[in-house]
Amino acid sequence: MEIYPAIDLKDNRCVRLRQGDFDTVHTVADDPVAVAEGYRGAGAAVIHVVDLDGAKDGARGNAALVGRIVQAAKPARVELGGGLRGMKDMEEADALGVWRFIIGSAALKDPGFVKEAVTHYGDRVAVGIDAKDGTVRAQGWVGDSGRDELDFAREMAALGVKTVIYTDIAVDGLLAGPSFDRLKALREALPDIFLVASGGVTSVEDVRALRRMGVDAAIAGKALYTGDLPLEEALFEARHRHLFDKSPLIPAVIQHADAKDVLMLGYMSPESLRLTLKTKKVTFFSRSRQKLWVKGETSGNFLDVAGVAADCDSDALLIRAVPRGPVCHTGAEGCFYNELEVDAAWI
C-alpha cells in the first residue's frame, strides 16, 4: 500500500476545504513547492495535486505552479486532478511532467473522452469518483449527477480504467476517519482495480485498517497539516507494517553485501526496521535487554545497509550490509563460525 500526500491548489495557494465546500477554503501553507519538497523528503513516492480552480470552472491558472511542483517533487511523481476535460488538457499536463491524470467531472459527461485517454495514456489515467450518499458529484463537488457510485465505477473499469480514486465528500476534511463501508463495497465490486481511498484519513490506525481491507493507496491531506498523521509513520504503516502482522518481532539475517557471506542473525521490531531503513544502519530489537540496539553503537563496527528484502511469506528479512569491522562480539568477521560435524551415518 502507498500513501499519497495531497496538495490542493487555489489561486496559486495551498489550501484545504471541508466536505468540498468552497466557502470553507483556507490557506494551509504559503508555498506549495516547499510543501512538495517536504513530502519528497519524508519519502513520498507519489504526490496528489488537485487544481481546485480547474475543478470548479475549468480555469487552469495554476498550471505553471504545477510544473514547479513536479520539478520540486522529483524523484517522487505527481498525479493531477482538476480541470482535465479534454485531450488538450491531458497533453498540457503531460508537458508539465505530470505522471498520472485524474479525470473527474468529464468522465460523467463524456465517457468517450475517458476511452480515448486510456487508449493514448494507458495506466497513467485514473478516474476520480467524488461521491456523497452513494451518488457521484461533479463540478468541484457542487453538482449531483444522480449516478450510483458502484455502477459508475464498473462503467469506468469497462472502459479500461485501471485506477479509481474514491472520495466520500461527507467525511472529507473532518478528521473523522474514512468511509470504510463504502470502500469495502468498492473493493468487493472491483477486486482488480487499483483502489485509492481519499477523504477522512486521519490516523495510522486508519491506514492500518485500509491496508488490511486491501485498499492499494490512500490520500492524506488535512491530517498531515494538523500533525494528526505524521507522514513518515503513515508511509511505514502502509509499506512495511504487514511484515509484523504475524509476530511483533521477526528474524533478520545479515548478509555481506559484497562477499555474500551470512554474518549474523538478529530480530527486528517495527520501530527497529523503520530506523534501519531511515538511518541505513542496522538496528535490532534486543530480546534480552528489551530495547532497540544499533549494531556497532558501542564498538563502532556499524553495519551500513545496502538493501533489504522480505522473504516469500513476509515474515523474515534479509539485510544486505557492509560491515565497518568485525561483526561478532568475539572479534570474528561473522557469528557463524562454529562448524557442526555432519556424519552421513547419522542421517
N, C-alpha and C positions, 0 to 999 in steps of 0.2 A: 504494500500500500504506500501511497505518497501523500504528502501534504502540500497544497498549493497556496502560499500566502497571497493575499489579494491586495490590489491597488485599484481603487475606484477613482476615476478622474472626472472632474467637472470644472470648467473654466481654468484648466491647467493647474488645478489644485488636487491634492489627495484628500478625499472626503469619505464620509460614511452616511448612510441613511438608516432609518428604522422602517422595516417592513416595506421598503421600496417607495416610501413617501418622500417626494422631493421637497416638501415643506419642512422636513426634518434634517435637511442636509447640513452638515457641519464639517469644518476642516479638521483633520486629524494629524496632518503633517504638512509642513510648509514646502518641502522639497521631495516630490515623488521619486526623483532619480536617486536621492540619498536613501530613501526607503528601499528601493530595489537593490541598492548596493548592500544594505544591511541584511536583507533577505538572502542575497547570494552568500554573504559572509557567514551566515548561520547554517548554510548547507542546502538551501532550497535548490531543487533541480528544475522546477517549473514555477514561474510567477504568473498569476492570474490577473490580467488587467482588463478593466471594464471602462469603456468610454461612455459615461452616463449621458453626455450631451448627444452623442450619436444614437444611443438607445432611445432617447426621448423624441428627438426631432430629426435625426439623420444628419445633423451637422457634425462633421468630423474635424472640429477645430483643434483637437488635442493630438493630431497626427504627428507633428514634429516632436512633441513631448514623448509620445510612444516610441519613436525612433531612438530618442536618447535613453529611454528606459531599457530598450532592447540591448543597446551597446553596454550600458552600465551593468546589466544583469549577467552578461557572459561570464562563465560558460553555462549558466542557467538559461533555460529557454523561456520564451514569453508566449502565452496564449492570449488572444484578444477577442473581446466581445463588445458589442455596442455599435450599431450603425452599419453593419456589414450586410447590405441589402441587394447586392448585385456583384457580378464577376469583376467589375471595375474596382469596387471597394476591396475585394479579395486581392486583386493584383497590386493595389496600392499598399495594402498591409504586408503583402509578401515582399514588396520592395523595401519596406521598413525593417525587414528581418524577422517579422513575426513568424513563430513556429506553427502554431495551431490557430485556426479561425473558428470562432463560435458564432453560429447563425442562430438568431433568436426569433424575433417577430417575423422576419422574412420567410422563415420555414413554414409558418402558418399560412401566409398569403400565397407563396409561390414554391410548392414542392419541386417544381421543375428546376428552379434555381439550386435547390439542395442537391438534386441528382447531378446537375452539371458541375457543381462544385466538387462533389465526391469523385466524379469522373476525372476531373482535372487535378485535384489535390489529394485524393485518397484519404489515408488515415489522418491527415492534417486537418480534416474538417470535423467539428463537433457541433452538435445541436444543443442549445440551452433551452431547457424546459422550465420556465418560471411559472409556478402554479400556486393557486390558493383555493382551498376547499375542493381540491381534486380537479379543477379546470385550469387550462393554460391561459396565462395572461400575455399581453403584448404591449407595444409602445411604452417601454420602460415600466412595465408592470401596472399601468393605469387602465388598460383595456382588457375586458374579459371576453375571450374568444368563444367560451362555451364548450370548448373541446375537452374531452376526457383525457387526463394526463397519460394514462396507460395506453389508450387507443392511439394517441398521438405518438408516443414513444415507439410503439410497434410499427407505425407507419414510417417513421424515420429509419428504423432498422431495416425495413423492407427496401428502402431506397439506397441502402449500402452504408448508412452512417454507423461508424464503429464506436463512437464516444458520445455519451449523453451526460450533460451536466444538469442535475436536477436541483432546483431551488424551491423550497416551500416558503413563500413570502410571509406566511403567518408567523414564522419563527425567526426570520432574518433580522439580525441586529439586536435581538432581545437578550442574548446571552442566557438562553433558557434550554439549550440542547437542540439537536436535530429532530426531524420528524422520522423517527425510526420505523414506524409502521408503514408509512408511505414509501420509504426507501426499501424496506423489506419486500413490499409488493412489487416494486420495480425490479429488484434483483431477481425475484422469482419469475416475473413475466418475461424478462430478457436476460437469461443466465449468461449469454455470451457477449453481451455489450460491455464496454469499458464504462463503468458507472462512477461518476464523480458527484459527491454529495456537497451541497452548498446551503448555508443558512443554519445558524444556531450552533455551530461547532464551537464549544466554549472551553472544554477541559480535556486533559489527557484521557480521562475516563470516557469521554465522548469518542475520542479517536479509537480507543481500545474496542468499544462496542461496535463501531463502524467496521473496524478491521475484522472482528470476529463474524460480522454479518456478511462479509465478502465484498464490501464496497472497495473499489480499486483506488480511489483518491478522494480527498476531502479538501474543500476550500475553506480557509480560515481568514477572517477579516477583523471584525471589531475586537475579538478576544485577544488578538495579537497586540493591538494598540493599548488595551486596558491592562495587559500583563496577566490576564487570567490563563492564557495558553502560551507558555514560553515556546518559541518556535523550535529550538534545538530539542527540547524534550518531546514535542509533538512528532518531529521527524524520526526520532529514535523509536518512539512507540509504534509509529506506522511501519517503519522499515525493518526493525530488528527484534521488537519485543516478543514476537511469536516464538522465537527460539527458546523462551523461558516459560512457555505455556505448560510444559510437562513437569518442569522442575525449576526451583529458584536458583539452582547452581548447575552449570553444565561444564563438562570437561573441555579443556583447551590444550591441544597438542601443539608444541612449539617446534617448528622445523626451520633449520638453517636456510635462509632464502637463497643462498648461492650453492652451498655444498649439498643441500637436500637432506642432511642428517637430521634425525629426530633428536632434539636436545633435552626436552623435559615435558612434563605434564603438570598442568595446574587446573584450577577451577575458576570460573567466572560467574559473577552475578550480573544483572542488567547494568548496574552502575559501573562495574569494572570494565565491561565491554564498551560502554559509552565512552569512558575515559581512554581506553585503549585506542578507539577509533579517532577520538578528538586529539589526543596528545601524541599519538603514534609511538607511544612507549607501552610495552606490555604491562598491564595492571591486572592482578589476580584478586580474588577474594580468599583470604586465608581462613581455612576452616578451623584451624587450631586457635587462631587469635580472634576470629570472628570480626575481621575488619578488612578494608581494602589494603592491598600491598602492591606497590610499584616495584617490579622486579629490578633490582640494582640500586634501590634508593639508599642503601647503606654502603654497598661495595663500589658503586659507580659502574657496575657491569650491567648497564641497561640493555634491554632488547628493543632495538628500533624496528618498528613494524613496517614491512614491505607489502603485506597483503593478508587478507582474512577471508576464509571460506567456511561455509557451513556444510555439514555432511548431508546426505540424501534424505535423512529423517529430520533434519533441522533440530538436532538435539546435541550436537558436538561441533567443536570448532577446530580448524587448522589455521594456526597463526604462522605465517612466513615472516621471519625476522632476521636481522643481522645483529649478532651479539657484539658488545663492546669489550668483552673479556670472557673469562671462564663463566660458564652458566651454572654449574653445580656449586653448592656451598663448600664442597671438598676441594675445589680448585680444578676439578676436571672440566674438560670442554663441554661435556654433556652429562646428564644424570644417568643415562642408560649405559653403564659400563660393566655391570655385574652379569657376566655371561652364565646362563644355566646350561648344564650338560643335557644334551638331547641324545638319548640312547634308544636306538631303534628297537632293542629288545623289550623296552618298556611299553611300546605302543601296541 
